[in-house]
């Protein structure tokens, strides 16, 4: 590759030289890398809260009857767990952290197109998070509707819904601004000579995701405003007693929330598409096919929301149409899996921690995807709708997909972000423990759902006891693995061995700059030659 960056030998070049010091040098910085880390540290704190709430739910379900909380408390716990994990972790996760940090470097830019807007989007994210947390601490009661805020219960419940709804509304603006920033950055700031067909795959997935963020997020924003207006002023939009239609809420919510699944998974796929060729030491198989499948997922994802509503009473024609579209959207996802496996075929595979996470991502994503087809088929969906089967599928896709990809990405780019290496032995132990715990936690839910155990229930029949015990024990194992991972990364960020510029023999531009990257990334903007590509081995 002819694209190069002049790497300075004077380490003082890496020091932050803004006019502010200490905490202000972070919260007032417009450096895309510092903003990415602000997002990551914020999300880490919120994620730990979500994990503790999830553990509390599993402990409650370890046996029939009351264990540690009342039914009303359980409803509140799973609502807050869902809101935190979906709106504050999963949707913004990879774009806000690794998109912010790596996108400009990977396309040869010194920053994003709108640095101040980038910082402002983080402020909005924090404001939305504070509003949601406020709904837990103040008011007549913790929200208890589930993360979907389904009408008519969302405006009839006596709990403190308005801060939670408004918080989710504000978080949507952060998502929109981030998407707008990425679109302009990719269009206008690619390095000279970096044509669209030379751009790495992670920026490509961020590009598809950004369009979804920009076009779909306003729908849920408007929907949540209508819920708030109905709750405060009694306007009849969703309330049947006032001439409204609660099914309309479901349509509006899922028109956003199913594309949001692809906001979650596309950057995850992009990170995997960077890691697999690096550790296989091969050019990615089917580069253009992966790009086409990325854009196909982003496009078709707008038209499949109805499969969440097969039991709500829609017409047979609508059911058939949404079912067919659901099966069609599985095709581009299968293309990606085929390309990843083909890339590994006859490759010189290096068995490093990021590769283990990437390989396990493919495994759990395939299980999640195949189980999704069960929900996309009309006959089987009627049987497993609103059972624990849905919970298992959802977590295999969202947590298994996005969570495993996030772990793969942090272990892959950790040396570049912090300039230090982590302890590989402990990293591998953490991965294996987490992986075993994940499978033990969520796999029994498939079986429980097929037996007929409803989801979101505080109590259950004795026949579901065995599966719930195994699932609860799995949650403890998984969290133990998470503790090993976090302790290893925190410790390594401070005292780990100094990382080389390119510890993995990567071939994209981030591996040509110092570790950690300097403030403006490049001393000289790299130039791509006619024969250069994003992955040359």
C-alpha atoms as one frame of an Amber mdcrd trajectory, in Angstrom:
protein
   0.000   0.000   0.000   1.388   3.365  -0.963  -0.777   5.189   1.564   1.630
   6.151   4.327   1.804   8.456   7.299   4.939  10.050   8.643   5.446   8.649
  12.136   7.278  11.105  14.428   9.968   9.836  16.760   9.422  12.625  19.322
   6.945  11.157  21.822   5.868  14.658  22.908   3.917  14.758  19.650   1.430
  12.364  21.284   0.679  14.656  24.235  -2.600  16.538  24.375  -1.880  20.237
  23.841  -5.284  21.863  24.322  -5.762  25.030  26.329  -7.569  23.166  29.138
  -6.145  20.806  31.738  -7.510  17.938  33.799 -11.208  17.111  33.489 -11.912
  20.156  31.304  -9.397  18.886  28.756 -11.796  15.975  28.282 -15.307  17.410
  28.511 -14.401  20.468  26.396 -12.239  18.620  23.860 -13.368  18.366  20.238
 -10.775  15.661  19.473 -12.766  12.728  18.084 -10.629  10.246  20.026 -11.309
  11.846  23.398 -15.017  12.096  22.626 -14.990   8.373  21.755 -13.432   7.589
  25.130 -15.969   9.842  26.893 -18.689   7.748  25.287 -16.950   4.514  26.251
 -16.459   5.428  29.906 -20.046   6.734  30.172 -21.415   3.574  28.608 -19.246
   1.403  30.824 -20.810   2.866  33.966 -24.335   2.517  32.585 -23.584  -1.003
  31.346 -22.554  -2.127  34.826 -25.869  -0.791  36.177 -27.722  -2.729  33.471
 -25.758  -5.894  34.284 -26.625  -5.639  37.980 -30.316  -5.260  37.123 -30.083
  -8.287  34.814 -28.480 -10.319  37.599 -31.282  -9.297  39.947 -33.868 -10.549
  37.434 -32.135 -13.897  37.024 -31.811 -14.300  40.793 -35.537 -13.644  41.162
 -36.226 -16.346  38.558 -33.993 -18.991  40.152 -37.080 -20.528  41.797 -40.884
 -20.220  41.583 -42.480 -17.653  43.868 -40.947 -14.556  45.407 -37.159 -14.680
  45.830 -35.744 -11.175  46.325 -38.391  -8.712  45.042 -42.088  -8.102  44.517
 -43.809  -8.379  41.139 -44.036  -4.582  40.736 -40.313  -4.261  41.460 -39.569
  -6.935  38.861 -41.544  -5.004  36.236 -39.561  -1.870  37.057 -36.230  -3.721
  36.959 -36.726  -5.247  33.510 -37.990  -1.896  32.174 -34.941   0.022  33.365
 -32.610  -2.817  32.322 -34.064  -2.689  28.808 -34.004   1.107  28.465 -30.379
   1.313  29.624 -29.140  -1.572  27.508 -30.986  -0.666  24.290 -31.030   3.132
  24.190 -27.773   3.837  26.050 -25.500   0.889  25.241 -26.447  -1.196  22.233
 -27.714   1.439  19.762 -24.922   4.002  20.280 -22.248   1.444  21.300 -19.950
   0.684  18.362 -20.669   3.828  16.291 -20.182   6.240  19.204 -17.037   4.560
  20.543 -15.133   2.854  17.722 -16.812   4.844  14.963 -15.760   8.086  16.584
 -12.265   6.863  17.367 -11.387   4.914  14.229 -13.476   6.308  11.370 -11.411
   9.457  10.693  -8.127   7.541  10.970  -9.311   4.697   8.744 -10.311   7.086
   5.947  -7.244   9.313   6.314  -8.903  12.346   7.961  -7.693  14.489  10.847
 -11.101  14.557  12.573 -14.799  14.222  11.852 -16.508  16.832   9.701 -18.144
  18.649  12.641 -15.996  18.303  15.789 -18.117  20.640  17.947 -21.310  18.872
  16.905 -19.598  15.614  17.840 -18.961  16.874  21.370 -22.502  18.253  21.552
 -23.893  14.814  20.694 -22.097  13.408  23.760 -23.623  16.155  25.937 -27.056
  15.202  24.604 -26.327  11.541  25.331 -25.462  12.375  28.945 -28.569  14.578
  29.291 -30.792  11.746  28.038 -29.139   9.268  30.403 -29.658  11.623  33.358
 -33.349  11.990  32.513 -33.818   8.225  32.425 -31.946   7.743  35.701 -34.062
  10.544  37.218 -37.180   8.526  36.435 -35.810   5.844  38.768 -34.995   8.155
  41.656 -37.848  10.667  41.687 -41.601  10.570  41.274 -44.394   8.168  42.186
 -42.639   5.003  41.011 -40.095   3.492  38.637 -41.333   3.033  35.022 -42.777
  -0.450  34.549 -43.897  -0.676  30.905 -40.891  -2.473  29.429 -38.379  -0.716
  27.165 -40.972  -0.551  24.347 -43.263   1.857  26.295 -46.302   0.111  24.781
 -49.548   2.100  24.688 -52.053   2.304  26.244 -50.272   1.234  29.428 -47.501
   3.821  28.978 -49.927   6.698  29.471 -52.219   4.976  31.983 -49.640   3.674
  34.484 -49.200   5.731  37.633 -45.412   5.398  37.551 -42.897   8.099  36.594
 -42.994   7.661  32.815 -42.422  11.205  31.505 -38.684  11.513  32.374 -38.006
   8.066  30.892 -39.914   8.855  27.674 -38.301  12.274  27.327 -34.883  10.768
  28.070 -35.297   8.265  25.230 -36.423  11.154  22.995 -33.288  13.159  23.839
 -31.034  10.138  23.285 -32.455   9.926  19.771 -31.045  13.366  18.948 -27.574
  12.177  19.914 -27.986   9.275  17.490 -29.193  11.566  14.679 -26.300  14.029
  15.082 -23.737  11.226  15.144 -25.197   9.715  11.974 -25.188  13.094  10.186
 -21.573  13.692  11.204 -20.443  10.308   9.906 -22.228  10.698   6.554 -20.593
  14.056   5.868 -17.210  12.829   7.095 -17.244   9.802   4.800 -18.462  11.795
   1.797 -16.137  14.772   2.159 -13.018  13.786   4.101 -11.669  10.538   2.640
  -7.953  10.599   1.863  -6.965  11.579  -1.703  -7.258   8.525  -3.924  -9.495
   6.607  -1.481 -12.413   5.823  -3.743 -15.574   4.207  -2.402 -14.275   0.811
  -3.492 -11.054   1.337  -1.527 -12.685   2.261   1.766 -12.337  -0.271   4.636
 -15.436  -2.223   5.591 -15.894  -0.794   9.085 -16.446   2.729   7.672 -18.815
   1.201   5.106 -20.989  -0.295   7.858 -20.902   3.001   9.764 -22.120   4.680
   6.584 -25.100   2.328   6.231 -25.850   2.689   9.940 -25.673   6.484   9.765
 -28.419   6.626   7.145 -30.642   4.453   9.336 -29.952   6.717  12.320 -30.782
   9.798  10.279 -33.982   8.526   8.656 -35.520   6.154  11.214 -34.801   7.812
  14.576 -37.180  10.780  14.063 -40.079   8.307  13.813 -39.626   7.018  17.352
 -38.974  10.569  18.562 -42.344  11.727  17.242 -44.009   8.610  18.656 -42.662
   9.226  22.152 -43.761  12.881  21.983 -47.285  11.710  21.111 -47.262   9.376
  24.133 -46.201  12.282  26.366 -48.913  14.552  24.918 -51.506  11.847  25.411
 -50.383  11.307  28.996 -50.358  15.020  29.890 -53.183  16.502  27.800 -55.383
  13.490  27.057 -55.040  13.817  23.271 -56.566  10.741  21.630 -53.853   9.232
  19.451 -53.323   5.762  20.929 -56.047   5.594  23.595 -59.124   3.734  22.213
 -61.295   5.423  24.840 -60.508   8.743  23.116 -60.785   7.422  19.559 -57.120
   6.429  19.297 -55.537   3.150  18.177 -52.928   1.331  20.328 -51.907  -0.773
  17.305 -50.782   2.466  15.622 -48.237   2.849  18.425 -46.814  -0.591  17.681
 -46.457   0.235  13.992 -44.714   3.552  14.675 -42.463   2.080  17.346 -41.295
  -0.889  15.275 -40.850   1.186  12.107 -37.923   2.654  14.043 -36.985  -0.167
  16.348 -36.453  -2.847  13.755 -34.071  -0.679  11.693 -32.490   0.036  15.091
 -31.532  -3.652  15.203 -29.384  -2.961  12.149 -28.009   0.195  13.755 -26.804
  -2.262  16.376 -25.574  -5.096  14.190 -24.086  -3.423  11.087 -21.123  -1.778
  12.895 -20.651  -5.076  14.738 -20.377  -6.840  11.387 -17.985  -4.133  10.213
 -15.652  -4.690  13.147 -15.687  -8.440  12.503 -14.924  -7.755   8.838 -11.754
  -5.940   9.949 -10.639  -8.571  12.459 -11.147 -11.750  10.404  -8.824 -10.783
   7.484  -6.190  -9.384   9.868  -5.893 -12.615  11.847  -6.284 -14.789   8.752
  -3.556 -12.732   6.995  -5.666 -12.706   3.847  -7.520 -10.220   1.719 -11.197
 -10.185   2.723 -13.151 -12.603   0.540 -15.869 -10.875  -1.499 -15.151  -7.251
  -0.548 -17.808  -5.826  -2.879 -20.329  -8.505  -1.878 -19.944  -7.474   1.770
 -20.507  -3.825   0.824 -23.605  -4.733  -1.211 -24.965  -6.893   1.608 -24.375
  -4.055   4.103 -26.424  -1.630   2.026 -29.066  -4.319   1.365 -29.498  -4.946
   5.105 -29.798  -1.198   5.729 -32.425  -0.840   2.979 -34.553  -3.956   3.488
 -34.439  -3.420   7.256 -36.926  -0.559   6.838 -39.647  -2.899   5.569 -39.730
  -5.823   8.011 -41.109  -4.254  11.198 -44.449  -6.044  10.934 -43.043  -9.418
  11.991 -43.176  -8.098  15.579 -46.954  -7.847  15.219 -48.113 -11.148  13.711
 -50.403 -11.775  16.705 -51.858  -8.260  16.803 -54.566  -8.868  14.194 -53.094
  -7.600  10.908 -54.456  -8.860   7.593 -53.287 -12.098   6.013 -51.747 -10.203
   3.079 -49.699  -8.044   5.427 -48.589 -11.104   7.391 -47.395 -12.944   4.278
 -45.589  -9.850   2.988 -43.752  -9.157   6.236 -42.849 -12.826   6.621 -41.333
 -12.975   3.112 -39.376  -9.748   3.693 -38.072 -11.137   6.992 -36.680 -14.175
   5.202 -35.207 -11.961   2.467 -33.254  -9.831   4.960 -31.559 -13.016   6.178
 -29.864 -13.443   2.779 -27.371 -10.539   2.997 -26.556 -11.576   6.574 -25.809
 -15.102   5.328 -23.571 -13.604   2.619 -21.447 -11.960   5.292 -21.097 -15.193
   7.258 -20.083 -17.013   4.066 -17.484 -14.332   3.296 -16.004 -14.433   6.802
 -15.656 -18.214   6.731 -14.223 -18.096   3.191 -11.676 -15.508   4.346 -10.494
 -17.876   7.070 -10.283 -20.812   4.631  -6.600 -21.653   4.018  -5.562 -18.544
   5.911  -2.553 -18.282   8.223  -4.768 -17.861  11.265  -3.274 -16.273  14.383
  -5.100 -17.470  17.493  -5.272 -14.180  19.384  -8.014 -12.891  21.703  -9.746
 -10.650  19.097  -9.999 -13.629  16.755 -11.587 -15.785  19.484 -14.218 -13.092
  20.065 -14.819 -12.743  16.317 -15.208 -16.503  15.822 -17.609 -16.778  18.767
 -19.536 -13.807  17.354 -20.126 -15.764  14.140 -21.294 -18.772  16.164 -23.809
 -16.941  18.353 -24.956 -14.707  15.489 -25.808 -17.759  13.375 -27.855 -19.233
  16.246 -29.608 -15.906  16.739 -30.267 -15.530  13.017 -31.643 -19.039  12.531
 -33.888 -18.702  15.581 -35.090 -15.413  14.086 -36.434 -17.322  11.108 -38.593
 -19.309  13.527 -40.101 -15.993  14.622 -40.370 -14.774  11.031 -42.448 -17.789
   9.957 -46.164 -17.245  10.629 -47.015 -20.702  11.981 -44.118 -21.018  14.407
 -44.283 -17.384  15.550 -47.838 -17.905  16.794 -46.527 -20.685  19.029 -43.439
 -18.970  20.498 -44.576 -15.332  20.409 -44.017 -13.568  23.758 -42.277 -16.594
  25.272 -38.770 -16.997  26.650 -37.781 -18.148  23.138 -37.997 -14.508  22.012
 -35.784 -13.427  24.920 -33.158 -16.002  23.935 -33.247 -14.992  20.251 -33.055
 -11.307  21.123 -30.040 -11.719  23.378 -28.209 -14.001  20.954 -28.561 -11.291
  18.293 -28.185  -8.139  20.363 -25.929  -9.155  23.247 -24.243 -12.054  21.466
 -23.864 -10.010  18.301 -23.153  -6.487  19.484 -21.617  -7.496  22.827 -19.218
 -10.055  21.365 -18.297  -7.683  18.544 -17.642  -4.877  21.027 -15.349  -7.178
  22.992 -13.605  -8.223  19.779 -13.170  -4.569  18.806 -11.823  -3.397  22.165
  -9.277  -6.214  22.243  -8.344  -5.543  18.597  -7.938  -1.771  18.849  -6.862
  -1.602  22.521  -3.140  -1.352  21.632  -3.902   1.488  19.230  -6.170   3.359
  21.659  -3.959   3.126  24.754  -0.516   2.360  23.343  -0.226  -0.678  25.624
  -0.771  -4.422  25.334  -3.094  -6.390  27.593  -2.242  -9.706  29.256  -3.223
 -12.200  26.541  -3.526 -15.187  28.884  -6.040 -13.458  31.152  -7.826 -12.035
  28.113  -8.323 -15.572  26.770  -9.504 -16.857  30.170 -11.994 -13.986  30.327
 -13.291 -14.737  26.826 -13.759 -18.465  27.507 -15.487 -17.886  30.868 -17.783
 -15.258  29.362 -18.597 -17.454  26.352 -19.493 -20.484  28.497 -21.595 -18.325
  30.833 -23.387 -16.707  27.892 -24.384 -20.058  26.408 -25.479 -21.395  29.807
 -27.523 -18.235  30.458 -29.466 -17.906  27.210 -29.588 -21.359  25.583 -32.033
 -22.789  28.201 -34.445 -19.979  27.322 -34.984 -21.500  23.874 -36.123 -24.699
  25.547 -38.228 -22.850  28.125 -39.943 -20.882  25.360 -40.753 -24.025  23.405
 -42.227 -25.456  26.620 -44.467 -22.389  26.810 -42.902 -20.197  29.507 -44.022
 -16.577  28.909 -41.455 -13.796  28.904 -41.538 -10.871  31.360 -43.319 -12.987
  33.975 -42.377 -12.579  37.622 -43.348 -16.161  38.489 -43.597 -19.483  36.648
 -44.808 -23.057  36.953 -42.704 -25.765  38.582 -42.089 -27.459  35.210 -39.877
 -24.518  34.161 -37.686 -24.684  37.271 -34.740 -26.684  35.903 -34.109 -24.424
  32.905 -34.288 -21.311  35.061 -31.753 -22.668  37.571 -29.264 -23.357  34.762
 -29.915 -19.930  33.246 -29.326 -18.152  36.563 -26.085 -20.080  37.201 -24.973
 -19.153  33.678 -25.486 -15.466  34.475 -23.065 -15.758  37.397 -20.423 -17.445
  35.234 -20.801 -14.813  32.506 -20.461 -11.911  34.927 -17.382 -13.559  36.464
 -15.866 -13.662  32.984 -16.811 -10.001  32.486 -14.997  -9.075  35.712 -11.834
 -10.861  34.502 -12.008  -9.000  31.178 -12.558  -5.555  32.685  -9.888  -5.934
  35.373  -7.373  -7.077  32.757  -8.153  -4.162  30.435  -8.182  -1.528  33.194
  -4.881  -2.763  34.576  -3.271  -3.069  31.148  -4.302   0.463  30.154  -2.084
   1.721  32.983   0.783  -0.735  33.321   0.662  -2.977  30.240   3.669  -3.469
  27.996   4.228  -0.707  25.443   2.449  -1.627  22.208   4.144  -1.504  18.798
   2.539   0.591  16.079   1.098  -2.515  14.406   0.969  -5.532  16.757  -1.405
  -7.548  14.534   0.065  -6.877  11.070  -3.084  -4.989  10.108  -3.328  -3.327
   6.710  -5.702  -0.415   7.228  -4.605   3.161   7.945  -5.009   3.133  11.737
  -2.017   0.785  11.897   0.237   3.373  10.232  -0.074   6.022  12.956   1.526
   6.032  16.434  -0.091   4.295  19.396  -1.984   6.122  20.831  -2.670   8.340
  17.805  -1.637  12.024  17.990  -4.215  14.797  18.208  -4.715  15.246  14.452
  -3.867  11.632  13.587  -1.544  12.269  10.622   1.504  14.456  10.183   0.746
  14.331   6.457  -2.566  13.191   4.981  -1.998   9.783   3.307  -2.491   9.365
  -0.434  -3.871   6.205  -2.041  -2.371   4.967  -5.286  -4.371   3.474  -8.134
  -3.471  -0.094  -7.168  -3.895   0.327  -3.419  -6.743  -1.394  -1.616  -7.945
  -1.460   1.993  -6.538  -4.937   2.708  -3.240  -5.868   1.061  -1.241  -8.897
   2.270
